[in-house]
Amino acid sequence: MENMTEKTFEEALTRLEEIVNLLENGELKLDESLKLFEEGIALARHCNLKLEEAQGRVEILLAGEDGEAKTELFRLEEEESWS
């Protein structure tokens, strides 16, 4: 298993999807399934960390003049036009 810190969010998510598909297939031996499951857990944690980092960066960008982060719900333009 390669170093998680070298994977981008997209790479980790793609590999996680591959693992889920392999495990759902049910044709692997128990040892192989356990190894993939462990890798999947590590990938899920890595993705979660990347998302938390991104959230922190967005909150910094939204920080007001007083330095306090002002969180706002992110909405796509399409969603805004539906409201």
C-alpha positions as CSV (number, residue, x, y, z in Angstrom):
1,M,0.0,0.0,0.0
2,E,1.5,3.4,-1.0
3,N,1.8,6.3,1.3
4,M,-1.7,8.0,1.8
5,T,-0.2,11.5,2.0
6,E,0.8,11.2,-1.6
7,K,-2.7,10.5,-2.8
8,T,-5.0,13.3,-3.9
9,F,-8.6,13.2,-2.7
10,E,-9.7,12.1,-6.2
11,E,-7.2,9.3,-6.4
12,A,-8.1,8.0,-2.9
13,L,-11.8,8.2,-3.7
14,T,-11.4,6.3,-7.0
15,R,-9.4,3.6,-5.2
16,L,-12.0,3.4,-2.4
17,E,-14.7,2.9,-5.0
18,E,-12.6,0.1,-6.6
19,I,-12.3,-1.6,-3.2
20,V,-16.0,-1.4,-2.5
21,N,-16.8,-3.0,-5.9
22,L,-14.3,-5.8,-5.2
23,L,-15.7,-6.4,-1.7
24,E,-19.3,-6.3,-2.9
25,N,-18.5,-8.9,-5.6
26,G,-17.8,-11.4,-2.8
27,E,-15.4,-13.6,-4.7
28,L,-12.3,-12.8,-2.7
29,K,-10.7,-15.0,-0.1
30,L,-11.1,-13.8,3.5
31,D,-7.4,-12.6,3.8
32,E,-7.7,-10.6,0.6
33,S,-11.0,-9.1,1.8
34,L,-9.5,-8.1,5.1
35,K,-6.5,-6.4,3.4
36,L,-8.8,-4.5,1.1
37,F,-11.1,-3.6,4.0
38,E,-8.1,-2.2,5.9
39,E,-6.9,-0.2,2.9
40,G,-10.5,1.1,2.4
41,I,-10.6,2.3,6.0
42,A,-7.3,4.1,5.6
43,L,-8.5,5.7,2.3
44,A,-11.8,6.8,3.9
45,R,-9.9,8.4,6.8
46,H,-7.6,10.1,4.2
47,C,-10.6,11.4,2.3
48,N,-12.2,12.7,5.4
49,L,-9.0,14.5,6.4
50,K,-8.8,16.1,3.0
51,L,-12.4,17.3,3.3
52,E,-11.8,18.7,6.7
53,E,-8.7,20.6,5.4
54,A,-10.8,22.0,2.5
55,Q,-13.5,23.1,4.9
56,G,-10.9,24.9,7.1
57,R,-9.6,26.7,4.0
58,V,-13.1,27.8,3.0
59,E,-13.8,29.0,6.5
60,I,-10.5,31.0,6.4
61,L,-11.5,32.6,3.1
62,L,-14.9,33.5,4.5
63,A,-13.4,35.0,7.7
64,G,-14.7,38.5,8.3
65,E,-12.7,41.6,9.1
66,D,-12.8,40.7,12.8
67,G,-11.0,37.5,12.1
68,E,-13.9,35.2,13.0
69,A,-14.8,32.6,10.5
70,K,-18.3,33.0,9.2
71,T,-19.6,29.7,7.9
72,E,-22.1,29.8,5.2
73,L,-24.0,27.1,3.4
74,F,-22.3,26.4,0.0
75,R,-24.9,26.4,-2.8
76,L,-24.4,25.9,-6.5
77,E,-25.8,28.6,-8.9
78,E,-28.3,26.1,-10.2
79,E,-29.7,25.5,-6.7
80,E,-29.9,29.2,-6.1
81,S,-32.1,29.7,-9.1
82,W,-34.5,27.0,-8.0
83,S,-35.2,28.7,-4.7
